[in-house]
Amino acid sequence: VQLQASGGGLVQAGGSLRLSCAASGFIANINTMGWYRQAPGKQRELVATITSGGRTNYADSVEGRFTISGDSAKNPVYLQMSSLKPEDTAVYYCYARSVSLSYWGQGTLVTVSS
């Protein structure tokens, strides 16, 4: 499984960005897709995930501001980010998971200026 992420960039605080992640290869067994992020000097953390059944999960820090949509069957998966804050600055990684394996895409940098 290969994951191709896109959509990062520089935005002012309060602005919006949309990330996309397209999965290719043997995706039939993928049951969850989503996004993680890693800020400088910090550990990678969950941002949002969505299951093949459409169930979503968000980090408390982004709940109400970010929306994840799509799933492995409705390729690609999108992360709509609104009301962005400087603390959202990070490298965002697309993620996919099957029953036994996890997959990571290359990161895309999101920079939110104050």
C-alpha positions as CSV (number, residue, x, y, z in Angstrom):
1,V,0.0,0.0,0.0
2,Q,1.3,3.4,-1.0
3,L,0.0,6.6,0.5
4,Q,0.4,9.9,-1.3
5,A,-0.3,13.0,0.8
6,S,-0.7,16.6,-0.5
7,G,-2.2,19.9,0.4
8,G,0.2,21.3,3.0
9,G,1.4,24.9,3.0
10,L,1.6,28.2,4.8
11,V,-1.5,29.8,6.1
12,Q,-2.3,32.6,8.6
13,A,-3.9,31.8,11.9
14,G,-7.7,31.5,11.5
15,G,-7.3,30.3,7.9
16,S,-8.1,26.9,6.3
17,L,-6.3,24.2,4.5
18,R,-7.3,20.8,3.0
19,L,-5.1,17.8,3.0
20,S,-5.7,14.8,0.8
21,C,-4.3,11.3,1.0
22,A,-4.6,8.9,-1.9
23,A,-4.0,5.2,-1.3
24,S,-2.9,2.8,-4.0
25,G,-1.8,-0.8,-4.2
26,F,-3.6,-3.5,-2.3
27,I,-6.1,-1.5,-0.4
28,A,-8.8,-4.0,-0.1
29,N,-7.9,-4.8,3.5
30,I,-7.6,-1.3,4.7
31,N,-10.1,-0.6,7.5
32,T,-8.9,2.7,8.8
33,M,-7.3,5.8,7.3
34,G,-6.3,9.1,8.9
35,W,-3.8,11.6,9.8
36,Y,-1.1,12.0,12.4
37,R,1.1,15.0,13.0
38,Q,4.5,15.7,14.5
39,A,5.6,19.2,15.6
40,P,9.3,20.0,16.1
41,G,10.6,18.5,19.3
42,K,7.3,16.6,19.9
43,Q,6.1,13.1,19.5
44,R,3.9,12.1,16.6
45,E,0.2,12.4,17.6
46,L,-3.1,11.4,16.3
47,V,-5.1,14.0,14.5
48,A,-8.1,12.2,13.1
49,T,-9.1,8.8,11.7
50,I,-12.0,7.4,9.8
51,T,-13.0,3.8,9.4
52,S,-14.3,2.0,6.3
53,G,-17.7,2.2,8.0
54,G,-17.4,6.0,8.3
55,R,-16.7,6.2,12.0
56,T,-14.5,9.1,12.9
57,N,-12.2,9.9,15.8
58,Y,-10.5,13.3,16.5
59,A,-7.9,14.5,18.9
60,D,-9.4,16.8,21.5
61,S,-7.2,19.6,20.2
62,V,-8.8,19.6,16.7
63,E,-12.4,18.5,17.5
64,G,-14.8,21.0,16.0
65,R,-12.1,22.6,13.8
66,F,-11.0,19.7,11.6
67,T,-13.1,17.3,9.5
68,I,-12.0,14.0,8.1
69,S,-13.9,12.5,5.2
70,G,-13.7,9.6,2.8
71,D,-12.3,6.2,3.5
72,S,-10.2,3.6,1.7
73,A,-13.2,2.7,-0.4
74,K,-13.8,6.3,-1.3
75,N,-10.3,7.2,-2.1
76,P,-8.9,9.8,-1.3
77,V,-9.3,10.7,2.3
78,Y,-9.5,14.4,3.1
79,L,-8.7,16.5,6.2
80,Q,-10.4,19.8,6.1
81,M,-8.7,22.1,8.6
82,S,-10.3,25.3,9.7
83,S,-9.7,28.0,12.3
84,L,-6.0,27.0,12.2
85,K,-3.8,28.0,15.1
86,P,0.0,28.4,15.3
87,E,0.1,25.3,17.5
88,D,-1.3,23.3,14.5
89,T,2.1,23.8,12.8
90,A,3.5,20.3,12.1
91,V,4.4,17.7,9.5
92,Y,1.1,15.9,8.8
93,Y,1.4,12.2,7.9
94,C,-1.2,10.1,6.2
95,Y,-1.9,6.8,7.8
96,A,-3.7,3.6,6.9
97,R,-4.2,0.4,8.8
98,S,-5.4,-3.1,8.0
99,V,-6.0,-5.9,10.6
100,S,-2.3,-6.7,10.8
101,L,-0.3,-3.8,9.2
102,S,0.1,0.0,9.3
103,Y,1.2,2.2,6.5
104,W,2.5,5.7,6.4
105,G,2.7,8.3,3.7
106,Q,5.3,11.0,3.3
107,G,4.7,14.0,5.5
108,T,3.3,17.3,4.3
109,L,4.2,20.4,6.2
110,V,1.6,22.7,7.5
111,T,2.8,26.0,8.9
112,V,0.4,28.4,10.6
113,S,1.7,31.9,11.1
114,S,0.4,34.1,13.9
